[in-house]
Every structure is written in structure tokens, then in C-alpha cells.
């Protein structure tokens, strides 16, 4: 008798392994990729648990507010609050209970936690990243379960893979506590619970409707634009379940904490956004629509189609879904598709359509659960054709299915990989060498050279293939001279400049590489080893006032001429200053390329 050993892995264990691998991929870059937008949501729970208060007054004099307090705002009640919605802090609160317990039991067992010091930022950022990826992994899991309710395993796995790794679910939702991650969790949960309700008995329908209401109630408090999804769900439930919808409405009480927060601090339902946007942030003109819509969809550094071309397959998926519009499931998904289209349309009139300091089309992250779910419909119709090489296909179908689909998928994944692992200059691209959000420099969002994807690709390339920046011979061969300073039109300026206080001007420093070593500019995304010009303003008593960094473009060999550029903000006080300029290799303290600083006299507020 032979003993047969079954090595089959239970499905639940397989599922757990996949989710752990997903979390591992999200965590693999070991950095938190956020911005000021994510700071309040990473502090609110800790502040409540440690200091037993909902206001953020203790951060008034913290290091967060040394240079800017853009993410905090003074409430109408005299207390400091988050300028952004707190829904993400509410969703992540159970996780922060665990994080707080760990801190108190292990690291701060005998002392209070001071949330205002730089030392705590290590823990703040780590737990922010951990909370974000856990929320995103749960979102991915629910997306798969929602897909399995209607589609086979192969299709569901592929669409879930697209959602998790070929879109900004990876680079936005999983990397920091942006609003989008929690919004996607609430959205896909609403869809899943309503789909479950459609397939359940009369008794269990009540539970699923209640759960759907709880998830839906969170949406407006997480992200105001997600209110469109909440409205779509409410309309769908009323027309589909009629009297039964009372259970769904009972769940909407989950939105109460956000409402109470906004009323307490601001006396309105919109919260801090009312102070951020004293005027309507939308411009309803044709020029605004033309610029914002093209930017949102095809901008080289922000376009949705550029970053995730695989999402184009949601369009034929939507067309296929409409064929079944008489069924309850497709009515739900149709409502959500309309809301997604309205969200896209709203950003076509939005002043700040590029989404600030982030990677790729951040705002479009909100539509990803719906867009990726629609891909299921496309795959269901074309799945057999996609992998059946024996079947005769028309040329059009051959191109779309067998060539473009895998190409779009691979490129979409590549974009997320270089975003995650080439992070070092990722958000850094947005403001260096010039702030892409400033009106006069927004051309950077449209430039085909030095796009954000290209800069991140360079960073990843140099992470794998190390340049010789630490080689002693390379450092020894770094030499250069400053040949002058020019204005934006490359007109050489004299040794004296007259400006108004706090004036802002684009200046260029003309350089020559006189050494044997090649210079690496900002496009190389090295950070350490990049050639830059460091400038210091000194007052009449030779005291340093401020610093400015000029960024060198390209790669340059011996005798090459180039420019270093910077948007220079001059001192606020009137007086005579001098601007001392010197060429440096960033991060290599002993590598000063020129023998002595190049000095320019600055007269602020008067004539020389």
C-alpha cells in the first residue's frame, strides 16, 4: 500500500499568502511617499489617544509649522484643525489603536509620547505607510471578492492584478494616508456589499444593506468628490430595494463623526476646504476645460492614459456592461460608472488639475475601483480570444487583444515600479528644478523631456547601476568655473542687480566644466553627486540671510558649457546684499569644484 501525500494548499491559505505578498510588494521600497496632505491623518488618532483631545493645538509651535502650516488651519472655534477631511483618520483609527498600544507597551512604556518633535517622525511615517498598505491590501482583497461574484477566477485575478499593480493604487493608495486609499476602500466595499445583497436571501439582505450603508456613509467625509458615489449608491438602493432601503440609510450614520468634526471646528459641512478655497476652485470656461481635460488624460507627467494605458480597456468593458443594464448588478455598476465620469468631468474644470506634489494622476485614483471592475466585462467577452492563438481573428481584434493589451499592461506596471523604487526624486520632480505647480512653470507638466516617469526611471537605473560618484579619481577630476549670471532670456547681467523686496526671478548661472570628470545634472536623478550651484545671500554685515540652489541640466564633459537654473526669491528687507555662488557636487562635502565664490551685488528696494 502506497502512502499518498497531498501537498495541496487550502484556498484560504493561498488567499492569505497572496495578500501577504501584495503587502510585501507595497512595502518593499521602505519609504513613505506622501506630502503635507497626508500629515494630519497620520497624527489625529495618535493625538486623540495620547492627549485626549480632537484639536491639534499642540502642533502650533511644532517643527511641522516652522516653514509652513499648509495642512493645518485655524478653526472658527479658535482651535487648530486639519484643513483636509478626517475620514481617512476615522477609517484608519482601528489600526492606530494597535500602533498606539505597541508604542506604549514597547517604546514609551515609562514616558509620554511627544508627537511634536522630529524624533517621533520616524514612527509617524512608518505607521502611516503601514496603515496605508493595510487599507490598500484590504481594498484589493474586496475588489477580488466583488469580481468573483460575477466573473470566473482567471478573469478576477487578472483584473485584481491590474487594479493592484498597474494603477496608482500602488503609488498613491498604498504609500501614504492619502484620502484616495480610504475612499477606494469605502467605494469597493459599498459595491461588494450591494452585490452581495443582490444575491442574498431576504433576511440576509438587511445585513448587507446595513454594511453597504456604513461604507457609503464614510465616502463624503473621506473625500468630498466621492459624494458622487454616495449619491449614486443612494439612488440605486432607493429604486432597487424601496422599503428595504431603510437598512441602508441606517448605516449612513457612519458619516456622523465627520459631520460633527466640521460643525465643531468650522460651523459648516465642508470643513477646512472652505478656508483653503475661499473662491470656487473650478473655472467653467472652454480654455479651462481644454487644458484641464487634456492634462488629466494625456499630460506626459500627469495623464491617466500615459500612466495606466491599460485602463483604456474599461471603455469597451463599459460598453459590454450596458448590454446588461436591465439587471440589478449592472444598474449598480452603471450608476457608479456615471459617477466616475462626473468625477473626471469635474477635474476638467479644476484649477489645480495636476494634483499638487504627487506621482502621476493622483485625482484619478478615485475612479480606479470602477474602471478596473469594468475591465472584467471586457475580459469576459474576449478572454478566449485573448489566449487562443489557433482562432482566426480580424486584424483589428488581433492588434487590440494580442498586442496592445499585454503592451499596455506591462507599461502600466513599469510606471508603478519606477514610481515606487525610483522614489528618491519622485515627488522631488514636482518642485525641482522649478515648481511645476507655479503658473509660469506649468509647461513642465507638458514637457516630453524630463517627464516624471523618465526622472524616476533614471533614479531606478542609477540605483541598480551605480555611477562613479564616490570614486576618488572621479571626485578629483571635478572642476568648473562660473562664467556669469543671466536672466531668463540669457541676457548677461552685470555684477550688480537691483530688485524689489521679496522679488521672484528666474536666473541662470553660466558654467563651464574644466575638469576631467563628467557632470551629472538633475535629470540623472542621482541627488547625491549632482552638480549644482549653491548660492547664499549675505547682508551688509556679511551675515547669511538665505540660500538658493541652482540646478544643472544634462550631462557634460570637459569644456562643455551649460546653465544652472533657479527661481530666486530675493530678501524681504531693503538693503545692500551680496549673492555668493559656488559649484558643488551635492552630497559630497569635499567636492567644491571652483576655487572661489562668484559674487554678485544685490540692491534690494533701491537703485545702485
Helices and strands as residue ranges (DSSP letters): H 11-27, H 36-39, G 40-42, H 44-51, G 57-59, G 63-65, E 72-74, E 80-82, H 87-102, I 103-107, G 118-120, H 121-148, H 153-165, H 168-168, I 169-173, H 179-198, H 202-222, G 224-226, H 227-241, G 242-244, H 245-251, G 252-255, H 256-266, H 273-276, H 286-298, H 304-307, G 309-312, H 313-322, H 328-347, G 362-367, H 368-387, H 395-398, I 399-404, H 405-421, G 423-425, G 427-430, G 439-445, H 452-464, H 472-476, E 480-486, E 496-499, E 504-513, E 519-520, G 522-524, E 531-538, E 544-552, E 555-556, E 561-569, E 575-585, E 598-604
